[in-house]
Amino acid sequence: MNKKRILRAIVPGIRTKLSFFTAILVISILAITSSLHYNQQQKALEDKLESELKTPLEYINSVVLDLENLTRSLVMIEEFKVRVKGKKKELSRFKRTIVSKETGLLGSLKDFGKSLGLNLKRNNVYRSVDTYFTRYLSEKEIDDFEDKVKAELRKENGAPIDPSTYKYIKGFAEKTALARINVERAKIRLIEIEEELQSLESELLTEDLNLKRKKTLIADKLAIITERKLNEKIIPENERKSLNYETLLTKALQNFFRGSYKDHITSIGLMPDKIRIFAYDRMGKETLDTGLLFPESSGTGKKLLKQSDYLENKRILFSEKNVMSLVKENYLPTSYEVGGRQYEVVFRPVFRNPKTAERAKLITELLSDDENSYLEFFAEDLKISEQLREVVLKLKYRVTELRKEGKVKPGADPIYRSLADSYRGLIKKRELKFQELMPNKSAFELRMKNWNEDYSALVEKKKQIAKEIVEWEEKLKSPPKKGETVFTLEEIQEKIRNLEALLEETNDQIQRVAISKDDWSSFKEAKLNDAIHGIRDAALEDFVFMPFQTGPSSLMRYYKNEEEREIQAIKHKQFREWILSGNSETVLPKLKGKFSFSDSGILVRSRTEAEEMMWNLDETPILLSKENVSGLVYELLQKDLLGFNVIIIDRTEGYRQIKKNREEQIRYASVIAIVGILLAYLLAWFFVRKIKIISKKTEEIEKGNLDVSFPKAGYDEIGILSESLNDMVHGLKEREEMKGELVAAEEIQKRLLPGNLPTSLEDKIELAAFYKAMTGVGGDYYDFIELNDGKLAFCIGDVSNHGVGPAIVMALFRAQIRSIFRKGERNLKKILLEVNGSLYEDTPDHIFVTFFLGVFDPEKSSVEYISAGHVKPMFYDASTNKIHELPAGGLPLGMDENSFFESTIERKVIILDSGDLFFQYTDGLDEARSIEGDFFGKPKIAKQLLANGGEHANDLVKNMVLELEKHTSQNLSQPGMSTLSDDIAMIVIRKK
């Protein structure tokens, strides 16, 4: 009791706990809301910067690509000018020599002299003419190309570039082109030198070589080795020159466009004091810096550019050789803190040809999924690519032969045309296979179904609105009919205006839905199919044409517009046909209608060069090996990677504002938390006051005072508790009274059971018994009755159900059994018939008794017994040390009339030898449950009998009860109620 009082004094009460819980709850809610608010603010800041960055970044990308294209175009023009001269010389060997007679005035005079009888004749004239294979881009075509490129070089006011500036820029292009050509020629010459050296070495090894020839060969070898060293030196020098001049060319172009770049970047909302964008080529060379365009941007991230972490991340980026890791990697912002300022840096790859790169990236995303559904097509694409490779080898061989002959163009050669037809057939086969194996056809069907449903619903809505407008307009013209609601003129006009506005909105929705029918911009499956089907044509177009405009706009237009996609498909098909026709080297075919190749840009490749690229694209499978990262898509991304954009974002002001807001929110939250805790404490005091009264009353009950009344406390939970406690006290009083009655009943029942076991036969047998009622009194029963003939009768029974009722039946049953024996009846069967008749007539249908009756005859040392539905007794055979279950059975007493009952019961006899043991029990023993719900069971009973068969009968019963207590976790030796599931009784007779 003292311990309880100390604990109650020390342990916090409900008021303290409630206040503490409220404090925790308020603080948790405020902390979570503050955290969510902080994250939302941070996300909002990121989204805002992302949206503000999107347009400028797209423009920067287009600027980088435009500069790259202009640089490439200017250098290419100068390369063309040099190469045309070289090509003319190289291709002159393919010219045809035509022999004709002398013409002109001299030829006419000779013909006239011959007619006069003079010995004169015209001489043969030999001249070389161009064949199909000697044609290349002409100087006029190169000049046209230069004029188009020059037209792109306009000042910010739209005026064309002045000659002096163009000459200055062109000078860097010339030097870059010469350096590149020198590198190319040196590399070609090195290959030739290696072949010449091998030839000289082999000749020097000849045994019969004379001395003079040997000296000549050695001199030639030394000269060639010297030339090799010179060319090996030329390559790095000119590569360095090429890079330097190209950098100067790019900077010159940047300076030329600086004004227009600056104006455009300003107009699209780039904040130069917050964002600085660098563009780098693939080698890490800077090609653009917005800090050079805006003085206020030059200081953004200035200290960051020198920080080791930033430089290391940048180095890792540019040293990455596998372009796939760059494409797959989602470059999340990297945060840096420099000089008290917060920066975020984003690295993003830039690709030279967006149309090809975007398609390739879509395919790589697909290939990253091991379970992608296009693998079957990729396998077919690999097979067809191998077949195309065989045709390409034959085409290359045939074109080489035709070039040597120089007489027939490819389009006029039957063998070439036959091979071209085979090539077309395989391309067509690949297209058909794609249509056959396209895995996402259901996505197109579902999209069209949803579109039709949406469109039909909007059209129906439009009709309904138009109908309502007509109905309301009718109400303006005619008076309301009888029974109709009357509307004022203003109400009708307002209703019509609202309906007209709704109709206009619905028309807009219909128009948007109609446009969305062919819009692929958000239709991933369609874009993926287009990427797989069209990546080769896109790559071919990017190789052959120099586009006028770059950036993602043309691709977005392609995805949004069905007509644009049809135009592109026709152009790609016609361009392939131009290549395969082999009729013209540089003149593109004219397309009918609005189709034109000029929209693709400037043609910068000959048909032969385009043909070789087409062969390469078509014979390379889209996916060759995922493990080795090989295939067309990987090659194109590797070639197309132009460089990187590095975006430096100064988030200092934004973070400072978020931090300030968070601190302010914490202050407000703290005030709210303190007020909330105080209010909780006061409210808790108000409610706990009632609980304290209830608590004091319950302490009185704990002391044993049941004359306690709890005060009424309203209709809330405390009031319900108070009322329930009053009912409980009343119930406790009744239970205590009943408990006393049960204790008295238990005492009475104990007196009905044998208080002392018979001792008249103690020299022959040992007797023992045990009884435990489930509720203090029960329906189990056992008895030992000494008979006047020296015999001992014993019995055990189990009345159905539990409690007082079965106990009363048991008491009456005991009295009747003893009365029958006193009358002198010894026939066990007759005894059961008499008892059964009485029980059947005097008890309800649900009351019955399982009963076992036996008589021990000391003279014969036998047990005669009979069973009425009771459990089978167990017999321990001392001679064999084994347990036997004795036969028993029959129908329980009181269940049916004697006419049937008599046929179910049967007398049995067993002889008890010295040490043998007879054990009988009620079903409450073997059905006793453990805490886990397991039965005690007959095997455990038999085990105990076997273990204690040689012990005294009392010891056996004690050990059986101890084992039962372990099993049930209950003390069965104490008087009073238990939590057993049934009453338990057992008797033991052991022969000495």
WOLINMO-V732339 format. One line per field, one symbol per residue. ss: DSSP state (2 for helix, 1 for strand, 0 for the rest). phi: phi as a letter, one per 40 degrees, with the letter a starting at -180 (. if undefined). burial: 1 if it has 24 or more other ideal C-beta (glycine too) atoms within 12 Angstrom, else 0. A space follows every 10 residues. Layout:
ss->???
phi->???
burial->???
//
This chain:
ss->0222222222 0002222222 2222222222 2222222222 2222222222 2222222222 2222222222 2222222222 2222222222 2222011111 1002222222 2222200000 0001111110 0222000022 2222222222 2201000001 0022222222 2222222222 2222222222 2222222222 2222000000 2222222222 2222222222 2222222222 2222222222 2222222222 2222222000 0000111111 1000011112 2220222000 0002220222 2222222220 0022222200 0001111100 1111111111 1002222222 2222222000 0000222222 2222222222 2222222222 2222200002 2202222222 2222222222 2222222000 2222222222 2222222222 2222222222 2222222000 0000000022 2222222222 2222222222 2222220000 0002222222 2222222222 2222110000 0022222222 0222222222 2222222222 2000000000 0000002222 0110002222 2222222220 0000100001 0222222222 1111111111 0222222222 2222222222 2222222222 2222222222 2222222222 2200000000 0000002222 2222222222 2222222222 2222222222 2200000000 0000111111 1100000001 1111110000 0111111110 0002222222 2222222222 2200000222 2222222222 2200000011 1111111000 0111111110 0001111000 0111100000 0010000222 2222001111 1000001111 1022220010 0000102222 2222222200 0022222222 2222222200 0000000000 0001111111 10
phi->.ccccccccc cdcccccccc cccccccccc cccccccccc cccccccccc cccdcdcccc dccdcccccc ccccccdccd cccdcccdcc cccccbcbba ccbgcccccc ccccccgccb acccbbacbc bdcccadccc cccccccccc cccbcccgcc ccdccccccc cccccccccc cccccccccc cccccccccc cccccccccc cccccccccc cccccccccc ccccdccccc cdcccccccc cccdcccdcc ccccccccgc cccbbbbbbb cccgccbaac cccbdccccc gccccbcccc cccccccccc cccccccccc ccdbcbbbfg bbbbbbbbcb bcbdcccccc cccccccccc bcccdccccc cccccccccc ccdccccccc cccccgbbcd cccccccccc cccdcccccc cccccccdcb cccccccccc cccccccccc cccccccccc cccccccbcc ccgcccbccc cccccccccc cccccccccc ccccccdbcb dbbccccccc cccbcccccc ccccbcccbb hccccccccc bccccccccc cccccccccc cgbacbcccc ccgccacccc hccbbccccc ccccdccccc cdbcacccfb iccccccccc cciabbbbbc bdcccccccc cccccccccc cccccccccc ccccccccdc cccccccccc cdchcccbbc ccbgbccccc cccccccccc ccdccccccc cccccccccc cccdcbcdbc bccbbbbaaa aaccbgbabc aaabbccccg cbcaaaaacc gbgcddccdc cccccccccc ccchcbcccc dccccccccc ccbccccabc abbabcbccc fbbcaabbgc cccbbccccb fbbbcccaig cdcgcaccdc ddcbbacbbb cbcdgcbbbb acccccccbc ccgcccgcdc cccccccbcc ccdccccccc ccccccccfb ccccchcbbc cacbaabbbb cc
burial->0000000000 0001100110 0110010001 0001000100 1100110010 0010011111 1111111111 1111111111 1111001000 1001000000 0000000000 0000000000 0000000000 1111111000 1100110111 0110000000 1000010011 0111111111 1111010001 0010001001 0000000000 0000001000 1001000100 1001100110 1110111111 1111011101 1101100101 1101111111 1100011111 1111001001 1001100001 0011001101 0011011000 0011110100 1111111111 1111111111 1111111000 0001001101 1101101110 1100110110 0110010111 1010010011 0111011001 1011001101 0000001000 1000100100 0100100010 0100100000 0000000000 0100110010 0010010001 0010010011 0010111111 1111111111 1111111011 1101100111 0001101101 1111111111 1110110110 0000101001 1111111101 1011111111 1111010000 1111111111 1111111111 1101100100 0100100010 0010011001 1001001101 1001001100 1000000101 0010000100 1100110010 0000000000 0100110010 0111001100 1001111111 1111111111 1111111000 1111111111 1111011111 1111011101 1000100110 1111110111 0010001111 1111111100 1111111111 1111111100 0011110111 1111110100 1001101101 0100111111 1111111100 0000010001 1101110110 1010011011 1011101101 0100001101 1111111111 10
//
